[in-house]
Amino acid sequence: MGILHKLATGLIKTLPPEAAHNAALRALSLGLGPKHSCDHNVLKTELAGLSLPNPIGLAAGFDKDAQVPDAMLAAGFGFVECGSVTPLPQAGNPKPRLFRLPEDQAVINRMGFNNKGLDNFAKNLKSQKSKSGIVGANLGANKDSTDRAADYMTGLAAVWGLADYFTINVSSPNTPGLRDLQGGEALEDLLGRISEARQNLTGDQPSPPIFLKVAPDLDFAQIERITEQARTYGMSGIIISNTTIARPAHLKSAHKTETGGLSGQPLMRPSTRILAEFYAASAGHIPLIGVGGIASGRDAYVKIRAGASAVQLYSALVYKGPSLAAEICDDLAARLKADGFTNVSEAVGTVEP
Ligand SMILES: Cc1cc2nc3c(=O)[nH]c(=O)nc-3n(C[C@H](O)[C@H](O)[C@H](O)COP(=O)(O)O)c2cc1C
């Protein structure tokens, strides 16, 4: 299995990015993915009531149609977020729409929520989720929807009972106008409707956590407003962050001028700065999930110390393959112990090392 996995990973890297991604999904669904347990007591933690074996999650976008959550849990991830899924299937933007920036260890994508829709997503979750770990559903809105806020309610209703948590993604830069839902009255209206839908769906059962996923391109006034509204409407946590529309001057790769969201190494610093600002704004009252540029145990540790209760990653997998989750776990556990922490939660929001 080890050799097969290495061979498959090597071959996949020679393909154009989107074909490589589809080949990786196929290999994973055939059971060719790595198998790692990530068993460190110091990493076991709680996130908004979810018990995680470790705080390293797979970010949304890798498994948009919930084809391989179990394979990614088996690779060592502590939780897996599938999606974004929209109510109706949609093709996304014309190809090419996914670009590697190898010199920058980065990716630019303008996929545009290509996915097979909620019915297929719910069917996949039902048939293949073996209760082997925590699987979340990241919800988006259709490009042509006339009431985008309503699409999130449709998503909640369709997947309720099938996912361990939900993420409301209002921060993709590739659906024009979507990120306007992060602002003032639009956000208040959306969160109000989510809170109502949640009450109706929950009845007297405990509700699964619902997270809000935000962009990194926000100023402190926006961060304060989002934090306050998220708390007011009972959101369970904030995921920080999605890809950025910014293009740092230091990018070197040929594809650096492509339109879309930038992720990977160049996003590490800005997304961690925004995470720290959310932590300051929330004073630790709402759990934060740190995403953006994580490629090592050290990166994960920096996010945790900046205020993240858990982290997620995607782009680094493009360069390092799915075994990275277990590598990060081992390194993070060693760093926590070396600094005298007995549990990852003790390190959340402490001064950056
Ligand atoms: C190809 C690609 C597709 C993505 N699709 C989604 C998506 O559908 N929904 C979402 O919330 N985030 C999506 N993301 C954003 C990631 O979940 C993550 O927030 C971002 O890439 C930063 O993390 P990273 O630097 O570890 O990749 C996507 C990212 C990439 C690279």
The ligand as an SDF file (V2000), in Angstrom:
LIG
                    3D

 31 33  0  0  0  0  0  0  0  0999 V2000
   -9.2560   24.6170   -5.3380 C   0  0  0  0  0  0  0  0  0  0  0  0
   -9.8760   25.1920   -4.1000 C   0  0  0  0  0  0  0  0  0  0  0  0
  -11.2570   25.1200   -3.9430 C   0  0  0  0  0  0  0  0  0  0  0  0
  -11.8550   25.6430   -2.8010 C   0  0  0  0  0  0  0  0  0  0  0  0
  -13.2170   25.5460   -2.6600 N   0  0  0  0  0  0  0  0  0  0  0  0
  -13.8010   25.9880   -1.5200 C   0  0  0  0  0  0  0  0  0  0  0  0
  -15.1860   25.8310   -1.3170 C   0  0  0  0  0  0  0  0  0  0  0  0
  -15.9040   25.2600   -2.1430 O   0  0  0  0  0  0  0  0  0  0  0  0
  -15.7300   26.3280   -0.1650 N   0  0  0  0  0  0  0  0  0  0  0  0
  -14.9630   26.9470    0.7920 C   0  0  0  0  0  0  0  0  0  0  0  0
  -15.4950   27.3510    1.8260 O   0  0  0  0  0  0  0  0  0  0  0  0
  -13.6300   27.0880    0.6360 N   0  0  0  0  0  0  0  0  0  0  0  0
  -13.0350   26.6320   -0.4890 C   0  0  0  0  0  0  0  0  0  0  0  0
  -11.6800   26.7700   -0.6460 N   0  0  0  0  0  0  0  0  0  0  0  0
  -10.8980   27.4820    0.3920 C   0  0  0  0  0  0  0  0  0  0  0  0
  -10.2360   26.5410    1.3800 C   0  0  0  0  0  0  0  0  0  0  0  0
  -11.2060   25.8210    2.1160 O   0  0  0  0  0  0  0  0  0  0  0  0
   -9.3580   27.3370    2.3700 C   0  0  0  0  0  0  0  0  0  0  0  0
  -10.1840   28.2030    3.1270 O   0  0  0  0  0  0  0  0  0  0  0  0
   -8.2880   28.1620    1.6800 C   0  0  0  0  0  0  0  0  0  0  0  0
   -7.7760   27.5040    0.5570 O   0  0  0  0  0  0  0  0  0  0  0  0
   -7.1260   28.5070    2.6210 C   0  0  0  0  0  0  0  0  0  0  0  0
   -6.4920   27.3590    3.1320 O   0  0  0  0  0  0  0  0  0  0  0  0
   -5.1620   26.7070    2.4560 P   0  0  0  0  0  0  0  0  0  0  0  0
   -4.1730   27.8420    2.3020 O   0  0  0  0  0  0  0  0  0  0  0  0
   -4.7310   25.6620    3.4200 O   0  0  0  0  0  0  0  0  0  0  0  0
   -5.5960   26.1670    1.1490 O   0  0  0  0  0  0  0  0  0  0  0  0
  -11.0530   26.2600   -1.7840 C   0  0  0  0  0  0  0  0  0  0  0  0
   -9.6750   26.3130   -1.9510 C   0  0  0  0  0  0  0  0  0  0  0  0
   -9.0700   25.7860   -3.0800 C   0  0  0  0  0  0  0  0  0  0  0  0
   -7.5760   25.8570   -3.2190 C   0  0  0  0  0  0  0  0  0  0  0  0
  1  2  1  0
  2  3  1  0
  2 30  2  0
  3  4  2  0
  4  5  1  0
  4 28  1  0
  5  6  2  0
  6  7  1  0
  6 13  1  0
  7  8  2  0
  7  9  1  0
  9 10  1  0
 10 11  2  0
 10 12  1  0
 12 13  2  0
 13 14  1  0
 14 15  1  0
 14 28  1  0
 15 16  1  0
 16 17  1  0
 16 18  1  0
 18 19  1  0
 18 20  1  0
 20 21  1  0
 20 22  1  0
 22 23  1  0
 23 24  1  0
 24 25  2  0
 24 26  1  0
 24 27  1  0
 28 29  2  0
 29 30  1  0
 30 31  1  0
M  END
$$$$
